[in-house]
Amino acid sequence: MTKAIRHFLVTVATVFPIIFIVLMAPPAPASALVSAQRSSSTPVSEANTQPSRYGIVPTRTWLKNHATQASATNLTYNGDLSDPSVTTGPPKIYLVFWGSQWGSQSTNAQGNVTLSGDPNAIAPLLQGFFKGLGTGGETWSGVMTQYCQGIATGAQSCPSNTQHVGYPLGGSFAGLWVDESSAAPAEATWDQIAQEAVNAAAHFGNTTPDANRNAQYDVISPTGTNPDNYRNSGLCAWHSYTNDAPGGPMAFTNMPYLTDVGRNCGANFVNSGAAGTDDGVTIINGHEYAETITDQFPASGWIDSSGNESADKCAWLSLGQGSTENLTLTTGTFAVQSIWANDFDNGTGGCEVSHPITSTGSSSYEAESPSNTLSGGAAVITCAECSDGARVGYVGSGGVLTFNNIVETTAGTYPVVIAYTQGQASTLTADISVNGAPATAIQFPKTASFNVPANVTMSLPLAAGSNTIGFSNPTKNAPDIDDLTLPSGSTTNYEAESSANILAGGAKVIACATCSGGDRVGDIGVGATLEYKAITVPTTGIYQVAIAYTQNQGSTLTAYISINSGTATKVLFDRTASWTATEDLTMPMMLTAGPNTIEFSNPTKNAPDIDAIIVP
């Protein structure tokens, strides 16, 4: 696996974050590293160790003889404008309990898997930790969302319109596998650990780059083993990636049974007595998780001038700003370390355990996610063409799908792309409710089959923090749902009076204090037309476009609406309270990627005045 690299290892507990750069090559035995470290009087460097690791944190013994403070410089972006560098969707972590040594399985009262060969119960602990991230508006995960990809190499901050690290959105836990096919090796090599991650991806059906784009695999070895000779090399864990997988590149972590070495890997670092036995388990798992999502394919993400990643710079802090502490989630309380924030202290940078959530470039929510609620017969169905290989069907006729924990940082109206399938009728209707409010009925056109998704985009009002979006139909079948995607930003408002539009045949701009922008376009119809020239969308699909209008002439007025010079659709607009009181009419429009034209007309009669159109 010459393209794969072993990256950023967490060392034993110390109050100082330490990191040392080592250029990468195919992995070498950890014992060689230890020998090199102990024979040197200077920090580990390319000159005094085999080039098998990139970013080494020395053991406590090494630190005692070679104490060095980590760099205080900010992280910089080490990628380019196009290649994936960070986890841009909601992060998904798969827990892989490797080997028959884990014993028999059962389930605890919280619904978490427990294992008879797990003396310190780290399996349910980690499930609770990763299920709890991204719930209840927790903001530890917010620290990582300030970072992004697709910007200039060397940049230290991210514009709001870039692809930011995703927020875990109702939990980062994606699945658990106990691989009982054979015993885990007594001393697994790098290659064996990477292969187990590949095996796990195949087990979960993640065999394409898209399926692994936001995924990481936490390969956890059983008690009594010594993966990568960590016991003798002074290392607690590391993360890496491999290109040698059908679904690669693929991120993974080597996670030993950390409580075997006690305080050396964080036991009682925060909490005393039995309550702190597993402190290091969540501290170090959180460390590797945070580094993976901010530098998914090392070192193309965020690192500093000394090679530190986002968690390395804040490892094992016990005092002062960013000291390691307990994080309370909806699933329990867990010890976590802080993460480096470039924007701390007006850009000086520093370690933080809490940070506002930065809106991501695009956030996807899988219908089949365990964080969602399926009731009344709604069920997960395998779907090879769907994202992540599944959809939720049997929605409607009493079946209900509720997406939980749809997170936005500020309240507003947001464009939501609904990926769905329905091969039953020309249209099926779903009643869509946000946060329990009265539902809106939306029609979904027929797709090629129940296995071929299509998109409908609509604007939904979301609150700051966590939201729910429910799909139902009390009496008839609704479409199957694949996922929801919230693109960057809220809806786009296109003013009718914009100089970019064409007013012909007598249509004119009319002052309107209560209209958006202070004007509307009137005198449309009887040959007069309003044509929008540059309605721009990122992808081709059906968009639920809201038309803000006024008309105080009759019970209804008719406008003929033509998209991209196509056949016009006759649309009736109900009477408004006055010519200055706007209302919205929402209709589905098939728009193509890039700029589109939308024309309003009526050849023989008056049409409503148009204030604006709002495109999700």
Buried (B, 14 or more C-beta within 10 A) or exposed (E): BEEBBBBBBBBBBBEEBBBBBBEBBBBBBBEBBBBBBEEBEEBBBEEBBBEBBBBBBBBBBBBEEBEBEBBBBBBBBBBEEEEBBBBBBBBBBBBBBBBBBBBEBEEEEEEBBBBEBBEBBBBBBBBBBBBBBBBBBBBBBBBBBBBBBBBEEEBBBBEEEBBBBBBBBBBBBBBBBBBBEEEBBEBBBBBBBBBBBBBBBEBBBBBBBEBBBBBBBBBBBBBEBBBBBBBBBBBBBBBBBBEBBEBBBBBBBBBBBBBBBEBBBBBBBBBEEEEBBBBBBBBBBBBBBBBBBBBBBBBBBBBBEBBBBBBBBBBBBEEEEBBBBBBEBBBBBBBBBBBBBBBBEEEEBBBBBBBEBBBBBBBBBBBBBBBBEBEBEBBBBEBEBBBBBBBBBBBBBBBBBBBBBBBBBEEBBBBBBBBBBBBBEEEBBBBBBBBEEEBBEBBBBBBEEBBEBBBBBBBBEBBEBBBBBBBBBEEEBBBBBBBBBBBBEBBEBBBBBBEEBEBEBEBEBBEBEEBBBEBBBBBBBBEBBBBBBEBEBBBEBBBBBBBBBBBBBEEEBBBBBBBBEEEBEEBEBEBBEEBBEBBBBBEBBEBEEEEBBBBBBBEEEBBBBBBBBBBB
